Amino acid sequence: MKLLKLSLIIFMISMFSSFSLVLASEQVVQLDGDRLTLNVKNQLLLTILENLSGQGIRILIDPRINPRISATFDDRLIGSALSSILSSVNYALIWNQDDSSGLNEPRLAEIRIFYKGEGARVRPLKKSPAMTVVRHDDGTHYIKDIILLQLSPNMTESSLAKLMDQLGAILVGTQDHPGIVQLRLPAGSDVHAIARIVAGYPGIVAAEPDYVYSLEDGLPVAAGESAALPLSGLAPLEGSVKVAVMDSGLLADYGGNPYIQGAYDAVSPGTAISDLLGHGTQMALIAAGAVNPLGVPEDNAATSPVVVVRVIGDSGFTSSYTLIRGINYAIEEGARVISLSWGSETDSPILETAIDYAAGKGLVLVAAAGNVPTGNPVYPAAYDNVIGVGALTPDGEPWSQSNYGDFVTLYAPGVADLPVGYEGDPGMYAGTSIATAYTAHRVASILDQIPDADMETILLNLVDIFKPGDLSKP
């Protein structure tokens, strides 16, 4: 048996080595801040630009422009790099302030490429294939050709570069905490198989696909028509605990409210916040306390300050890496509570590591149990450092569509009259999403009163007003 296992390992290493030799000749397009590394031969410009688009840069180009490019250079300033490969056309660089970096440095947000005097002919580059969602045989969904690696502290840059060369991979992004890199593999790669092999590489703590999480199992379900409630105009008290709402963003009409005290687009950093779906705006209003669920006594308490973090794109899904970027932003912005009104049955150890890192920094994370009563764990609600929330009806009874199980920490009010619809009209909605955002608001209120409250104290205060979770179907 041991001989068979050893033979299998040798076969896998041999296969990996052969695989690496084939892929080492793949193109290299790596953007690090304002510096570009390029190694391509006879490559179409649009293919190169699609790689930059996948790294968070918006590309607008005259569709007539698509020369073949051959170039090799390392760590060259982006302006100089583009000048060397686009000598026959004009280009413009648009920079935005990226507050997420913590360095107060501008970030390249957009590249425009056009013929002289014909800038009006530029069009957005087609969506990068890196955001294509695919389904694996095990039922999980992930981003095509993208792999996440968690690096150990002793992993050197040269070792990572060597591994990337073996994989033919392109560095798409990095998150220093908790040491995550996002790589794009060559088109058509078996990400799961490569992750299993790479996980044994020295200096790699974990390797996995960039798993996808959707609003599908966490959306509020319309419960009937009703006139929307007026919004509270009360400003948060100075020093109130911030809640980071990680969702689909915020509608521009609500950005001027006094309880909205920050916004960041983790899907496309550097761009203005938006919310095509409406779900994020709903959750921000509830997390702030501007709208309360039905059955909650009305009071004149000030609202909680909210930091809106767009992690869910217009198609209704997010990925582990985008979530990690959003979590890091919430930490940097001084949030004490994170509201996560969505989930999936997919367990991501790398995402859990990021959540544990946030909890270690003193943040309290609250997540939806899901709107399908299967009893199956839903993540991130089921992680140890997360408060998993089910939903109650206005009369205090468990909502019939709320998920249940030993991962559900408590049940909270989950029906609300909302002035914003979720892909529909304003009115009455129900769901564990609402219960989660409201629980996050109550956690912030507890921390306002007891700034040094530990998790046990917070849960004791919550259970006094909500129903505790249990092992049976409600």
VMD Tcl script that draws the C-alpha trace (Angstrom):
set ca {
  {0.00 0.00 0.00}
  {2.84 2.39 0.88}
  {4.58 1.52 -2.40}
  {1.39 2.30 -4.33}
  {1.02 5.65 -2.58}
  {4.66 6.54 -3.26}
  {4.25 5.60 -6.92}
  {1.17 7.80 -7.17}
  {3.04 10.77 -5.64}
  {5.96 10.26 -8.03}
  {3.52 10.09 -10.96}
  {1.80 13.29 -9.87}
  {5.12 15.13 -9.48}
  {6.24 13.87 -12.86}
  {2.97 14.95 -14.43}
  {3.26 18.35 -12.75}
  {6.83 18.82 -14.01}
  {5.84 17.98 -17.59}
  {2.82 20.22 -17.30}
  {5.05 23.06 -16.09}
  {7.41 22.74 -19.05}
  {4.51 23.15 -21.44}
  {3.06 26.15 -19.61}
  {6.28 28.05 -18.91}
  {6.10 29.66 -22.35}
  {2.70 31.28 -21.63}
  {2.46 35.06 -21.66}
  {3.31 37.12 -18.59}
  {1.27 40.27 -17.97}
  {1.72 41.52 -14.42}
  {0.75 44.92 -13.08}
  {2.10 45.92 -9.67}
  {0.86 49.36 -8.71}
  {2.06 51.65 -11.52}
  {4.63 49.20 -12.91}
  {4.14 46.62 -15.64}
  {6.03 43.41 -16.32}
  {5.48 41.98 -19.80}
  {6.81 38.91 -21.61}
  {4.85 38.24 -24.81}
  {5.68 37.21 -28.36}
  {3.45 37.99 -31.33}
  {0.50 38.43 -28.95}
  {-2.65 40.38 -29.86}
  {-2.99 43.65 -27.94}
  {-6.57 42.84 -26.90}
  {-5.39 39.62 -25.24}
  {-2.84 41.59 -23.21}
  {-5.46 44.18 -22.30}
  {-7.90 41.48 -21.19}
  {-5.30 40.40 -18.63}
  {-5.01 43.98 -17.35}
  {-8.81 44.20 -17.23}
  {-8.85 41.08 -15.08}
  {-6.49 42.88 -12.68}
  {-9.09 45.60 -12.02}
  {-8.24 48.12 -14.79}
  {-11.06 49.49 -16.92}
  {-10.08 49.43 -20.59}
  {-11.61 51.58 -23.34}
  {-10.23 51.10 -26.84}
  {-11.04 51.89 -30.45}
  {-12.20 48.48 -31.78}
  {-10.04 48.96 -34.88}
  {-6.85 48.83 -32.80}
  {-5.44 45.34 -32.21}
  {-1.79 45.01 -33.30}
  {0.37 42.02 -32.45}
  {2.87 42.77 -29.68}
  {6.27 41.26 -28.91}
  {7.94 42.69 -25.82}
  {9.95 41.68 -22.78}
  {10.58 44.02 -19.85}
  {10.38 43.93 -16.07}
  {8.87 46.41 -13.61}
  {8.56 49.32 -16.05}
  {6.43 52.38 -15.29}
  {3.03 51.85 -16.93}
  {3.24 55.04 -19.02}
  {6.65 54.18 -20.40}
  {5.58 50.56 -20.95}
  {2.50 51.51 -22.97}
  {4.49 54.07 -24.96}
  {6.93 51.36 -26.03}
  {4.24 48.99 -27.33}
  {1.72 51.55 -28.65}
  {3.94 53.78 -30.74}
  {1.40 54.11 -33.59}
  {-1.59 55.18 -31.46}
  {-2.47 57.49 -28.57}
  {-3.41 56.51 -25.02}
  {-4.59 58.19 -21.82}
  {-4.30 56.97 -18.21}
  {-6.98 57.75 -15.63}
  {-5.95 57.58 -11.97}
  {-8.18 57.39 -8.88}
  {-7.41 57.65 -5.19}
  {-7.46 54.14 -3.67}
  {-8.16 54.57 0.04}
  {-7.93 50.79 0.56}
  {-4.15 50.83 0.11}
  {-3.61 52.80 3.31}
  {-0.81 54.67 1.50}
  {-2.91 57.53 0.07}
  {-1.49 56.81 -3.35}
  {-3.34 57.05 -6.67}
  {-4.33 53.83 -8.40}
  {-4.57 53.25 -12.13}
  {-8.29 52.92 -12.83}
  {-8.63 53.25 -16.60}
  {-6.66 53.05 -19.85}
  {-7.99 54.63 -23.05}
  {-6.40 53.72 -26.39}
  {-7.32 55.55 -29.60}
  {-6.10 57.07 -32.85}
  {-5.13 60.73 -32.66}
  {-8.19 62.98 -32.84}
  {-10.61 60.03 -32.63}
  {-10.99 59.53 -28.89}
  {-14.79 59.42 -29.21}
  {-14.55 56.03 -30.92}
  {-13.33 54.18 -27.83}
  {-15.52 51.38 -26.46}
  {-15.28 49.34 -23.24}
  {-13.22 46.19 -23.63}
  {-15.29 43.03 -23.35}
  {-15.52 41.51 -19.88}
  {-12.44 39.62 -18.82}
  {-12.81 35.83 -18.96}
  {-11.31 35.70 -15.47}
  {-14.77 36.43 -14.01}
  {-16.48 33.52 -15.78}
  {-18.23 31.34 -13.21}
  {-18.07 27.60 -13.73}
  {-19.55 24.65 -11.84}
  {-17.38 21.77 -10.66}
  {-18.50 18.15 -10.51}
  {-18.72 18.41 -6.71}
  {-21.37 21.14 -7.04}
  {-19.14 24.07 -6.07}
  {-18.89 27.20 -8.21}
  {-15.65 29.08 -8.80}
  {-13.98 31.62 -11.07}
  {-12.61 30.00 -14.20}
  {-8.80 29.62 -14.37}
  {-8.23 31.45 -11.06}
  {-6.42 29.93 -8.07}
  {-5.87 31.37 -4.59}
  {-2.74 30.60 -2.58}
  {-2.18 31.31 1.09}
  {1.54 31.83 1.61}
  {3.51 31.02 4.74}
  {5.55 33.88 6.25}
  {8.77 32.25 5.04}
  {7.66 32.08 1.39}
  {10.12 34.20 -0.61}
  {9.36 36.25 -3.70}
  {11.80 34.15 -5.71}
  {10.10 30.93 -4.64}
  {6.70 32.31 -5.58}
  {8.07 33.50 -8.93}
  {9.49 30.02 -9.58}
  {6.13 28.42 -8.81}
  {4.35 30.88 -11.09}
  {6.80 30.06 -13.87}
  {6.07 26.36 -13.42}
  {2.35 27.00 -13.60}
  {2.53 29.56 -16.39}
  {0.49 31.75 -14.06}
  {-0.04 35.51 -13.95}
  {-0.24 37.39 -10.66}
  {-3.65 39.07 -10.52}
  {-3.73 40.38 -6.95}
  {-2.30 40.16 -3.45}
  {-3.71 40.66 0.04}
  {-1.02 40.93 2.71}
  {-3.47 39.82 5.38}
  {-3.67 36.90 5.68}
  {-1.01 36.41 2.98}
  {-3.20 35.62 -0.05}
  {-2.22 35.80 -3.70}
  {-4.61 35.46 -6.63}
  {-3.18 33.88 -9.79}
  {-4.63 33.39 -13.24}
  {-3.76 30.01 -14.75}
  {-3.62 29.30 -18.49}
  {-7.01 28.99 -20.16}
  {-8.76 25.68 -19.57}
  {-6.74 24.71 -16.49}
  {-8.08 22.09 -14.07}
  {-8.00 24.44 -11.09}
  {-9.03 21.81 -8.53}
  {-6.35 19.35 -9.62}
  {-3.66 22.03 -9.67}
  {-4.74 23.26 -6.21}
  {-4.36 19.77 -4.78}
  {-0.82 19.50 -6.16}
  {0.29 23.04 -5.29}
  {-0.95 22.65 -1.70}
  {2.10 20.44 -1.06}
  {4.57 23.01 -2.41}
  {7.00 24.43 0.19}
  {5.78 27.77 1.50}
  {2.14 27.17 0.55}
  {-0.27 26.93 3.49}
  {-3.38 26.36 1.36}
  {-4.44 26.38 -2.28}
  {-7.96 26.39 -3.66}
  {-10.16 27.78 -6.45}
  {-11.57 31.27 -6.07}
  {-14.97 30.04 -4.88}
  {-18.15 31.91 -5.74}
  {-20.89 33.03 -3.34}
  {-24.28 34.17 -4.56}
  {-27.21 36.19 -3.31}
  {-29.46 33.37 -4.53}
  {-29.73 31.64 -1.14}
  {-29.72 34.84 0.90}
  {-32.08 37.21 -0.87}
  {-35.10 38.77 0.81}
  {-38.29 37.15 -0.46}
  {-41.14 39.53 -1.27}
  {-43.90 39.07 1.28}
  {-46.55 41.32 -0.22}
  {-47.05 44.92 -1.28}
  {-46.83 47.74 1.20}
  {-46.01 51.43 1.27}
  {-42.39 52.02 2.17}
  {-41.60 53.49 5.57}
  {-39.98 56.93 5.81}
  {-36.26 56.95 6.54}
  {-34.73 58.18 9.75}
  {-32.68 61.33 9.31}
  {-30.89 61.09 12.65}
  {-27.10 61.24 12.47}
  {-24.97 58.76 14.43}
  {-23.48 60.00 17.66}
  {-19.80 60.90 17.57}
  {-17.67 57.81 18.13}
  {-20.47 55.31 17.40}
  {-19.41 51.82 16.33}
  {-19.15 51.39 12.55}
  {-20.86 48.55 10.69}
  {-19.35 47.39 7.40}
  {-22.09 46.12 5.08}
  {-20.48 43.80 2.54}
  {-23.06 43.42 -0.19}
  {-24.03 44.71 -3.65}
  {-23.21 48.37 -2.99}
  {-25.27 51.52 -2.51}
  {-27.62 53.56 -4.69}
  {-26.35 57.09 -5.29}
  {-29.54 58.62 -3.87}
  {-28.64 57.32 -0.40}
  {-24.98 58.32 -0.33}
  {-25.69 61.69 1.27}
  {-27.39 60.29 4.37}
  {-25.48 61.07 7.59}
  {-25.20 57.40 8.57}
  {-23.32 56.50 5.37}
  {-19.74 57.24 6.39}
  {-17.70 55.43 3.79}
  {-17.98 53.40 0.59}
  {-15.60 51.15 -1.30}
  {-15.97 49.03 -4.42}
  {-14.03 45.80 -3.78}
  {-15.28 44.36 -7.08}
  {-13.61 47.16 -9.07}
  {-11.40 49.18 -6.69}
  {-11.09 52.85 -7.49}
  {-14.50 53.19 -9.13}
  {-17.51 55.03 -7.69}
  {-19.90 52.93 -5.60}
  {-23.13 51.76 -7.24}
  {-25.87 49.17 -6.65}
  {-27.60 47.79 -9.70}
  {-29.34 45.08 -7.63}
  {-30.64 47.16 -4.71}
  {-29.89 44.44 -2.15}
  {-26.87 46.23 -0.69}
  {-28.82 49.46 -0.25}
  {-31.56 47.53 1.58}
  {-29.04 45.98 3.96}
  {-27.24 49.30 4.55}
  {-30.51 50.95 5.62}
  {-31.27 48.14 8.07}
  {-27.72 47.89 9.44}
  {-27.77 51.63 10.04}
  {-31.11 51.46 11.86}
  {-32.72 53.82 9.35}
  {-35.27 51.06 8.67}
  {-36.23 48.55 11.35}
  {-37.82 45.13 10.75}
  {-41.49 44.72 11.62}
  {-42.14 43.77 15.24}
  {-39.23 45.88 16.50}
  {-40.29 48.71 18.86}
  {-39.70 52.11 17.31}
  {-37.36 54.44 19.19}
  {-35.54 57.68 18.59}
  {-32.05 56.25 18.93}
  {-29.38 57.59 16.62}
  {-28.45 55.43 13.67}
  {-25.24 53.42 13.41}
  {-22.55 54.68 11.03}
  {-22.26 52.36 8.04}
  {-19.36 51.68 5.71}
  {-20.68 50.22 2.47}
  {-18.39 47.69 0.79}
  {-19.47 46.46 -2.65}
  {-18.34 42.83 -2.89}
  {-21.19 41.48 -5.04}
  {-21.15 42.36 -8.71}
  {-24.08 43.23 -10.94}
  {-24.54 39.54 -11.83}
  {-25.29 38.74 -8.18}
  {-22.16 36.85 -7.14}
  {-18.89 37.44 -5.35}
  {-15.72 35.41 -4.86}
  {-13.44 34.53 -1.97}
  {-10.72 36.93 -3.10}
  {-13.11 39.86 -3.48}
  {-14.48 39.14 0.00}
  {-10.98 39.08 1.48}
  {-10.24 42.44 -0.14}
  {-13.49 43.80 1.34}
  {-12.72 42.42 4.80}
  {-9.32 44.09 4.79}
  {-10.92 47.39 3.80}
  {-13.42 47.10 6.66}
  {-10.56 46.54 9.10}
  {-8.64 49.55 7.76}
  {-11.75 51.74 8.03}
  {-12.14 50.95 11.72}
  {-15.37 48.93 11.48}
  {-16.16 46.83 14.55}
  {-18.99 44.84 12.94}
  {-19.28 43.20 9.50}
  {-22.70 42.29 8.07}
  {-22.76 39.44 5.50}
  {-26.27 38.89 4.11}
  {-25.53 36.03 1.69}
  {-23.95 32.58 1.78}
  {-23.22 29.22 0.19}
  {-22.74 25.60 1.22}
  {-19.18 25.85 -0.14}
  {-16.57 25.76 2.61}
  {-13.45 27.83 1.82}
  {-10.57 27.38 4.30}
  {-8.83 30.44 2.83}
  {-11.90 32.63 3.38}
  {-12.22 31.23 6.90}
  {-8.61 32.25 7.55}
  {-9.46 35.83 6.52}
  {-12.52 35.79 8.77}
  {-10.46 34.50 11.69}
  {-7.94 37.27 11.03}
  {-10.72 39.89 11.21}
  {-12.12 38.35 14.41}
  {-8.62 38.44 15.88}
  {-8.59 42.18 15.18}
  {-11.71 42.55 17.33}
  {-14.37 42.60 14.61}
  {-17.70 40.85 15.10}
  {-18.94 39.11 11.96}
  {-22.64 38.37 11.38}
  {-23.89 36.24 8.46}
  {-27.15 34.91 7.03}
  {-28.15 31.28 7.61}
  {-29.97 31.13 4.26}
  {-33.55 31.16 3.01}
  {-33.78 27.45 2.20}
  {-34.66 25.29 5.26}
  {-32.31 22.37 4.52}
  {-30.54 22.19 7.87}
  {-27.24 22.16 5.97}
  {-24.46 24.51 7.10}
  {-24.14 27.69 5.05}
  {-20.88 29.63 4.94}
  {-19.66 32.03 6.22}
  {-22.47 31.76 8.82}
  {-21.21 28.31 9.89}
  {-17.64 29.40 10.70}
  {-16.69 29.44 14.37}
  {-15.99 33.18 14.51}
  {-19.27 34.19 12.84}
  {-22.74 34.75 14.34}
  {-25.11 32.75 12.09}
  {-28.58 34.33 11.93}
  {-31.97 32.83 11.08}
  {-35.16 34.86 10.58}
  {-38.28 35.53 12.68}
  {-41.71 36.74 11.60}
  {-43.12 39.99 13.07}
  {-44.92 38.00 15.81}
  {-41.63 36.48 16.97}
  {-42.08 33.03 15.45}
  {-39.44 31.36 13.26}
  {-39.94 32.24 9.59}
  {-40.95 29.14 7.61}
  {-38.21 29.57 4.99}
  {-35.38 30.25 7.41}
  {-32.57 27.72 7.45}
  {-31.86 25.97 10.75}
  {-29.26 23.76 12.42}
  {-26.57 23.86 15.07}
  {-24.64 26.48 13.09}
  {-27.47 29.00 13.59}
  {-26.52 31.10 16.60}
  {-29.83 32.95 16.92}
  {-33.01 34.03 15.14}
  {-33.78 37.73 14.66}
  {-36.61 39.79 13.09}
  {-36.51 39.19 9.34}
  {-39.46 41.02 7.74}
  {-39.16 44.68 6.72}
  {-40.96 47.35 4.71}
  {-38.23 48.73 2.46}
  {-38.06 51.88 0.31}
  {-35.73 50.08 -2.13}
  {-36.52 46.90 -4.04}
  {-34.24 43.97 -4.75}
  {-34.45 43.63 -8.54}
  {-38.03 44.80 -8.12}
  {-40.31 47.31 -6.44}
  {-40.10 48.73 -2.91}
  {-42.36 47.07 -0.36}
  {-42.43 44.21 2.13}
  {-39.55 41.72 2.10}
  {-38.60 38.76 4.28}
  {-35.37 36.86 4.71}
  {-32.35 35.95 6.79}
  {-30.57 38.80 4.99}
  {-32.75 41.30 6.83}
  {-32.29 39.46 10.12}
  {-28.52 39.55 9.64}
  {-28.29 43.27 8.91}
  {-30.53 44.06 11.89}
  {-28.45 41.82 14.17}
  {-25.32 43.68 13.00}
  {-27.03 46.95 13.98}
  {-27.85 45.57 17.44}
  {-24.28 44.31 17.90}
  {-23.03 47.82 17.13}
  {-25.49 49.24 19.70}
  {-24.20 46.81 22.33}
  {-20.61 47.81 21.60}
  {-21.62 51.46 21.86}
  {-22.75 50.76 25.42}
  {-20.04 48.19 26.31}
  {-16.99 48.98 24.15}
  {-14.89 46.12 25.50}
  {-17.67 43.48 25.34}
  {-16.41 40.02 24.41}
  {-18.36 37.58 22.24}
  {-20.02 35.91 25.25}
  {-21.30 39.25 26.52}
  {-22.55 40.24 23.07}
  {-24.42 36.95 22.62}
  {-25.99 37.17 26.07}
  {-27.31 40.63 25.23}
  {-28.61 39.46 21.84}
  {-30.37 36.40 23.23}
  {-32.23 38.65 25.65}
  {-34.09 40.16 22.66}
  {-33.87 37.40 20.00}
  {-34.52 33.67 20.00}
  {-31.45 31.47 20.51}
  {-30.56 28.89 17.85}
  {-31.11 25.19 18.44}
  {-30.53 21.83 16.76}
  {-34.04 21.25 15.47}
  {-36.04 22.75 12.64}
  {-37.95 25.80 13.92}
}
mol new
graphics top color blue
foreach p $ca { graphics top sphere $p radius 0.5 }
foreach p [lrange $ca 0 end-1] q [lrange $ca 1 end] { graphics top cylinder $p $q radius 0.2 }
display resetview
